[in-house]
Amino acid sequence: MRLLYEEREDLKVLKKINGFVRETKVNKL
């Protein structure tokens, strides 16, 4: 259970980073 929860948290962080990178790329364009 603990590993699954930690993996979910990692996915949330990755999604936030991906969204942030997309926003910065759009702003640069």
Summary of the structure (lengths in Angstrom):
residues: 29
radius of gyration: 12.8
end to end distance: 42.5
largest distance: 42.5
contacts: 51
relative contact order: 0.12
helix: 93%
strand: 0%
